[in-house]
Amino acid sequence: MKNNIFDHGAKGRKISVAAAVVLLFFGVAQAQQSDGRRPDELKTYLDLESKETNVKLDQILHQLYEVNQKIITLSFIQRYGDKIKMERAMVPNQDYDLVPSWVFTPVERESGKRYPAVVAVHGGFHYSLDEEFFGYIVRFVSEGYVVVFPEYGGSRGYGRPHYNNQRYGTGDVADVLSVAEWFADKPYVDAKRLGIVGRSRGGMTTLLAIQHKPKLFKAAVDVVGLADFLMYMAYKPEYRRNQIAQEPQFSGLPFDNLQAYIDASPIMHVEKIEAPLLIHATTYDTTVNHKVHSERLVEALKAHGKKYEYKLYDRAPGSHDFSDGDSPESADSLNRIIKFLDKYLK
């Protein structure tokens, strides 16, 4: 794994924030001119010579995304770098492209030891590693796990081509599986003790991942995840429905391409699940309503005789984002996740 200025353990943490920001801006400028993608993509997305205002603004926007992502990594290193080593990897996927990923391991990793591992999957329409996932990552590593955090296609902070490679329920799942298999092959990872944890869209991706690769994961956790993508499209705002409908795997709304939406709906494929599954949800979640998603998923799991655990919180503070909060419900959820992972991965 190639080191860079954000690849630290306890050593090297004394880089000043001011110096880092200067390096970041130089790095972003350099990256925009030496991107390793195909020439046609460079012409389409990175025309640095363009005089058009909208193109200039778009370049600035994505530069800001990249700078923000690097500041997030610096923030993690400053807080936890004495105990947790954070490394960036660029993992090949099935499309012969690269998936940016973050690997978290103990600084004092035991020589020759194979650790149980967790694939942590973020949610959001164009989201990426942020502070709200720090608590999960730090807790997992402190409990003896190693963690990989895939930034699947559509994640922000890695340039416009990656940002635009948004493929709900297909490309995101393929990228996560590529990273999971790459991680499982590391000499310090015990491939027989690999788990996956996802929140919101990450929960949907988690469900689809354990359906596509039933033997890969020994435990899975879905926190406020989308189980029925067809229903999700039915109640989302019109602008978001149209954004999703424009993605190449859908090429239209459900009445244009019903099968594509069925394929992306985990609730339609419960029979494929083999890994024990933990599901957390909360009432009054207007983004992923528990009656539409988690409770119907539980009924399907029950009907197919699958192994699962389910916890429904009563109006947890933060609603859909309750797991980000400093609340008894959030703490209880994380404790239950650790207990569940320990049960099947240790």
N, C-alpha and C positions, 0 to 999 in steps of 0.2 A: 504494500500500500504506500503510495507516494506521499511523503510528508510535505506540508506547507506551513505558513506562519500560524495556522489555526490547528496544527497537529501537535498537541501538547500533553504532557503529563504534569508532574509537579515542576519539572524544569522548564525554563523558557517562559514563565508566566509574568516576567517583569517587563514585558514590552509595554510602553506607555500607550494610553488610549489615543493621545494626540498623534503619536508616531504611527499607530495602527491605522487611524483614519486616513492619514496621508498615503500610506501604502495601499489602502483599500481603493482610494480614488484612482491612483496610478494603475492598480491592478485591473479595475473595471475598464478603464480606458484602453489598456493593452488587450484585455480579453475581447473587447468589442472588435478589435482589428485583427485578432489572430484566432478567431473562432474556427474550430476544426470541422465545421459542417460543410455540406456540399455547396459549391459556388452558386447554384441557383437559389439556395436558401439565403446566402449572404446578400445576393442582389435584392431578394424580396424583403428581407427583414432588417438588414443592417447596412442600408445605403447611407454611409456617413457623409457622402457628398450631396445628398438631397438638400434642396433649398426650401422644400415644402414645410410649412409650419407644423402640420399634423405629424409629419415624419420626425421632425426634430423633437416635438413633445413626446412622441412615443419612445424615442431613444432615451430621453431624459427619464421617463417613467420607469423603464426597465433598468436603467442604471441605478435609480433610487431603490428599486426592489433588491438589486444585487448588493448594494451597500448595506441596506437594512439587514439582509440575511447574514452578512459578515459581522455586523454589529451584534446580532443575536448570538453568534458563535463566540464572540469575544466576551459577551455577558456570561455565557455558560462557563467559559474557561476561568474568568475572574472569580466566579462564585465557587466552582466545584473542581477546578483543575488540580488541586492538591490531592484529590482522591480518585477522580475519574478522568481517564484519558479519552479525548475526543478526536477522532480522525475522520477525514473525508475520503470517500471512495467513489469512483466512477465505474459503475457496474454495467457490463454489457447486458442488453435485453434481447428478446427474440427478434426484434427488428434491426439488429446490428447497430443500435444506437446505444447511448450511455445514460444510465440513471444515476443522478447525484444521490449519494446516501451518506448518512452519518453513523459512525460506529462508536459505541461507548463501552469501555471496559475498565476494570480496576487499574489504577496506576501500578499497583503491586500485583500484577497478574502472576499466578503461580506457574512455574515452568512445567510443561508437560500436562497440565490439567486441562480437561475438557469441561467447559461450563454449560449449564443449561442456558438457553438463549430465548430472547423475545424479539419478534418483529413488531415494532410500534408504528401504527399506521395513522397518519393525520387525516382529518376531514376537510371540509370546505370546498368551495367551487374553484378558487385559485388560492390555495393556502400552502403553508410550508412550516418547517420547524419554527416554533415560537415559544415564549416563556411559559405558556399554559401547559406545555408538555414536559417542562423541566421536572416537575414533581414526580411524574410517572417514571421518567428515566432515572433520576437519582434514587428513587426507592427501589426500582428493579435492580440496579447495580449494587446498592447497599445490601440487598437481600441475596446476592450471590449470582445474579444473572449477567450475561452480556447482552447488549441491545444493538439492533440496527434500525435506523429510521430512514425508510426509502422516500425520496422526493419524486414520486411518480409523475408522468407526463401531465402537464397542467399546473404543476406547482410553480409558484412565483419565486423570483430571486436567482434564476439560472439562465436568463436570456429569453428573448421573445420566442424563438422556435420551440423551446421546451414549454414555455407558458401556453403557447397555442396548441400544443399537442394534447389537448383535453379530450379524453375518451372515457366517459362515464361507463363503468361496468364492464369495460373490455380492456383498453390499454392500461388503465390504472391497475387493474388486477394482474395483467401480464407483467407489468413492471415490478409490482410487489413480489410476485412469485419468482421472478428472475433474481431479485435481491435476496430473497429468503433462501433459495437454493445455493446462491453464491456464498452466503453467510454460513449455511450449514456445512459447507465444504472447508471452512477454516479449521486449522489444526487445534485451535483453542475452543472450538464449539463442539458440543455433543449433539450430533444430528438427530439422535434418538430422543432428545429432550428439547425440541423446538416448539415454541408457542407463538401465538399471534394475538395482538390486542389492537382494537380499532375503535374510534369514536366518531359518531355521526356518519358522514360519507365513509370514513375509515372503518366503521362497523359494517357497512354494506360491503366494502371491499374485502374485509375479513371473512364475512360469510361466503362471498363468492370464491375467495381463495381456498377455503377449506372444502368447497364443493368441487373446484377444478382439480385440486391436488389433495385428495382425502388422506393419503398416507404420509404426507409431508409434515403435518402438524399434529402434536400430541395433545394440545389444549388450545382453546380459542376463547376470546372475550370480546363481546359486542356491547358497547356502551352507547345508548341512544342511537343505534344504527338503523338505516333504512332497510326494511325487509321487503317491501313491495314497491318497486320503482314505478309500476303502472299507476298505483294510487298516488304516489308522490307527484307524478306529472299532472294528475287530476286536480290537485289543490294548490299547486305552486302558482306564483304570480305569472302573468302572461309573458313578461320579458324574460324570466328565467326558463320558462317552458320553451320559448323560441330559441334561446341560446343553446339549450341542450339538443333541441330538434335539429339544429344546424350541424351538429357533430357528425362526422362521416359514417359512423356505425349505425346511426339512426336515420339520417337523411329524411327527416320529416317527423311529424307527430305520431302518436300511437296508431291512429287510423290509417296512416300512410305505410307504416312498417311495424305492425304489431309484434311479430316474432322477435325483433331486436329488443323490444322492451321486456318481453317475457324472458328472454335470455339473460337480461340484466337484473332480473328480480329474484333475489335469493329465496324468497318464499316458494317459488315455483320449483325449486330443486333440492328441497330438504332431504329427500331420500338419499342423496349423494354424501351427506355429512357423516363422518366417522369420528371426528375428534369430539371429546366432551366440550360442551359449550356453556359459558356463563353469559347471561344477559342482564344488563342493568337498564332501567328506564325510570321515568318520573311522570307523574300526572301533570297536567297543564303544560305539556311540551307541545307548542303549536308548530314547531318545525318537523318533529318526528313524533306524531301522536301515538301514544302507547297502545291505544285500542286498534289503530290501523296497522301498526307495525309489530311491536314486540309481543303483544298478546296473541295475535294471529300466528306469529312465528312459533310461539310456545305451543299452541294447539297443534300445529303441523308437526313439530318435534315429538310431541306426545303421541300423535297418531302413527308416526313412523317408528316409535319405540327408541328414540334417540336419547342419549345421555345429556342432560342439561341441568342447569340451576338458574333460577330467575328471581330477581329482586326488583320490586317496583316501589320507588320512593314516593311518598305523599307530598306533592308540591315542594320538591327540593328547591332551595334558593338558587336562582340562576336559570331555572327551567331547563331548556335544552343544553345550556352550558353549565349545569350544576357541578360537574366534576372539576371545573376550574376554580370553584369557590373555596373559601376558608370556612367550611361549615361542617357540622357533624355528619351530614349526608355524604359530602365529598370524601371525608376521612373514612367513613364506613365503607364506601364503595371501593376505595383503594385498598383497604385492609382485606376486603372480601376477594378482590382480584389477586392479591398476593397469596392468600390462603388457597385459592383455587389453583393457581399456577403451581404452588408448592405441592399440592396434592397429586398432580399429574406429571410434573416435570422433575420433581426431586424424589 
